Structures are given as C-alpha cells and as structure tokens.
Amino acid sequence: MIALHGRLYAEEYGLDHTMEGYVASGLGEWLTRPSPGPGRLWVVDGERGVAGAIGITAASEQVARLRWFLLDASLRGRGLGRALLDRALLFARESGYERVVLETFSELAGAAALYRAAGFERVDAGRVTLWGREIERERYELVL
C-alpha cells in the first residue's frame, strides 16, 4: 500500500518520495500506538499486488479520519472507489463516530467528487509545500 501511494502520486501528480514516508509513518503510528477508537483498513488486491486501499482511524472518540484512499488507474471508473468509500463510512457509523474528517489536495478531483457526493463539505484549504512541490491542501468533514 505504501509503495502504491508512492508510485501513483509520483506518476500522476509529480510528488516525491516523501509521500511514501508520510503514508508509512501514518500507517505505522496507527498500527503501533493506542487508539481512542476503532479503525480498519481495506486493501484491494490487483494482478500485480495491492491495487487500492481505504482506511478509517480514530482522531478522537467522536471523530474518525478517512485515510489512504486510492485506486490504481486500471480500476477507476468501475464504481469500486464509491463502494470502498461507502464501506468505510458504514464502518465509521457502526463504530459510533459522530464525524469523519479527511485531508487531501485539490488535484484529486475524482476523489473530491466522491467525497461531496457522500455528503462531505470542504471546511478549509491552503497552499503548502509538501511532498516535493506546492499543493493546495484541503480538509473535508462529514457529520454522520
């Protein structure tokens, strides 16, 4: 999953190797530190290994974080992203979270469309230098 993030974001958006480090550190933190609430990671198997993922982790007892959402280009446009997002949000609801938050960047227009269709609202945005280039980082929230 870490390598998939690195490969896709480098090829499609020109991000550097620090994207992989960012994903690895977040995943490692989630797996090794106590959490204030439940979490889960769904992984999509492809012909060449991991081809997609989505995760829910706890930001607090009341707030879930949607993380690590991506699909290999060969799997996009088939409804799989929507199905992953729906499954993750169902888990968040069943786990008793009141809100779901996520951070992304503005160039991920397809993902943003899925978020908005699911009821997320963009609550903050700003330009930052991250992962080797300047991006517009966005924050979305969904009240469950």
C-alpha positions in Angstrom: 0.0 0.0 0.0 2.9 2.4 0.8 4.6 1.7 -2.5 1.3 2.1 -4.4 0.9 5.6 -2.9 4.4 6.5 -3.9 4.1 5.1 -7.4 0.7 6.6 -8.2 1.3 10.0 -6.7 4.7 10.3 -8.4 3.4 9.3 -11.8 0.1 11.2 -11.7 1.0 14.3 -9.6 4.7 14.6 -9.6 5.0 14.1 -5.8 8.4 12.9 -4.4 9.4 10.0 -2.2 8.4 11.8 0.9 4.8 10.9 0.1 5.7 7.3 0.8 7.3 8.3 4.1 4.1 10.2 5.1 1.9 7.2 4.4 4.4 4.8 6.1 4.6 6.9 9.3 0.8 7.3 9.5 0.3 3.6 9.0 3.0 2.7 11.5 1.5 5.1 14.1 -1.9 3.6 13.6 -0.6 0.0 14.0 1.6 0.6 17.0 0.1 3.2 19.2 -3.0 3.0 21.4 -6.1 4.4 19.6 -9.0 6.3 21.1 -11.4 4.4 18.9 -11.8 1.6 16.3 -10.1 1.6 13.0 -9.9 -0.6 9.9 -8.0 -0.8 6.6 -9.4 -2.3 3.4 -7.0 -3.4 0.7 -7.8 -4.1 -2.9 -5.8 -6.9 -4.5 -4.8 -6.5 -8.1 -2.9 -8.5 -10.7 0.4 -7.0 -9.5 -0.3 -6.8 -5.8 -2.0 -4.1 -3.9 -4.2 -2.0 -6.3 -6.1 0.1 -3.8 -6.9 0.9 -0.2 -9.0 3.0 2.2 -8.8 3.3 5.9 -10.6 4.7 8.9 -8.7 5.6 12.0 -9.7 7.5 15.2 -8.8 11.1 15.5 -10.7 11.0 18.9 -13.5 9.0 20.4 -16.1 11.0 18.4 -14.1 11.8 15.2 -12.9 9.3 12.6 -10.2 10.0 10.0 -10.6 8.7 6.4 -7.2 7.8 5.1 -5.1 6.1 2.5 -7.9 6.2 -0.2 -6.6 5.4 -3.6 -7.1 3.1 -6.6 -4.8 2.1 -9.4 -5.8 3.8 -12.6 -6.7 0.4 -14.2 -9.5 0.0 -11.6 -11.0 3.5 -11.7 -14.4 4.2 -13.3 -16.0 0.9 -12.2 -17.7 2.1 -9.0 -15.1 0.4 -6.8 -14.0 3.8 -5.2 -17.6 4.6 -4.3 -18.0 1.1 -2.9 -14.9 1.4 -0.8 -15.9 4.9 0.5 -19.4 3.6 1.3 -18.0 0.6 3.2 -15.6 2.9 5.2 -18.4 5.3 6.1 -20.6 2.4 7.2 -17.9 1.2 9.5 -17.5 4.7 10.9 -21.2 5.0 11.6 -21.4 1.5 13.1 -18.4 2.4 15.3 -20.3 5.3 16.8 -18.3 8.1 15.4 -20.1 11.5 15.1 -18.0 13.0 12.3 -15.4 11.9 9.7 -12.6 14.2 8.6 -10.1 13.8 5.8 -7.2 15.7 4.3 -6.4 15.7 0.6 -5.2 18.1 -2.1 -7.1 19.9 -4.8 -5.8 18.0 -7.8 -7.6 14.8 -6.7 -10.8 15.9 -8.4 -12.3 12.5 -8.8 -11.9 11.7 -5.1 -13.3 15.1 -4.2 -16.4 14.4 -6.3 -16.9 11.2 -4.4 -16.5 12.9 -1.1 -19.0 15.6 -1.9 -21.5 13.1 -3.3 -21.2 11.3 0.1 -22.0 14.5 1.9 -18.6 15.8 2.9 -18.1 19.5 2.9 -14.8 21.3 2.3 -14.1 23.2 5.5 -10.5 24.5 4.9 -7.9 24.9 2.2 -4.5 26.4 1.9 -1.3 26.3 -0.2 1.6 24.4 1.3 4.9 23.0 0.1 4.6 19.2 0.7 5.9 16.1 -0.9 8.3 17.9 -3.1 6.1 20.6 -4.5 3.5 23.2 -3.8 -0.1 21.9 -3.5 -3.4 23.2 -2.2 -4.2 21.1 0.8 -7.9 20.6 1.6 -9.8 19.4 4.6 -13.2 17.9 4.4 -15.7 16.9 7.1 -18.9 14.8 7.2 -21.3 14.8 10.1 -22.7 11.3 10.5 
